[in-house]
Amino acid sequence: MLKKINSIVLKLSLVLVLTGIVTASYSQSKENGQLRMTPQEIVAVKAVWPSAPGSSNLSAVQVIVIHGDPSKAGLYTILLKVAPNTKIPAHLHPDERMGCVVSGTWYFGYGDVFSQSDLKKLPVGSVYSEVKDQNHFAMTKNEPVVVQITGYGPSGVTYVNPEDDPQKGQ
């Protein structure tokens, strides 16, 4: 029964990814604003933006904008492709966001300081919220992870400890 529920959740989650309009050009046909991608195609897409508003700004996290523009007011959907063994320190976003794990296993927690004991293991098909202005953190272990995030922009990122921000000093 649990396998069937997980399969349904995964399929519903992927529908959200597949309904958007691609704002960058890859080899997908964007005729009439339509987009269709299999999970394998999603994982194979190369990052279009090295970082984007609402991303962690870490070099180990690639951002693919699927729909909208996270820097502007309005609905957006992004994919985060996170490299293995990546730790994302505590930070927040100025907008409400919902995430879904598309591939790999994501470890996600809430709080002002990264704490491995506060991480929850989120396998494929899991969903989670990133509450407006609430600090959270995440990590990957020995496999890459793809996470789909949908929010209503404008988005951004603020680290609890400014020293953790990779864009500090840029």
Secondary structure, 3 states (H helix, E strand, C coil): CHHHHHHHHHHHHHHHHHCCCCCCCCCCCCHHHCCCCCHHHHHHCCCCECCCCCCCCCCCEEEEEEECCCCCCEEEEEEEEECCCCEEEEEECCCCEEEEEEECCEEEEECCCCCHHHCEEECCCCEEEECCCCCEEEECCCCCEEEEEEEEECCCCEECCHHHCCCCCC
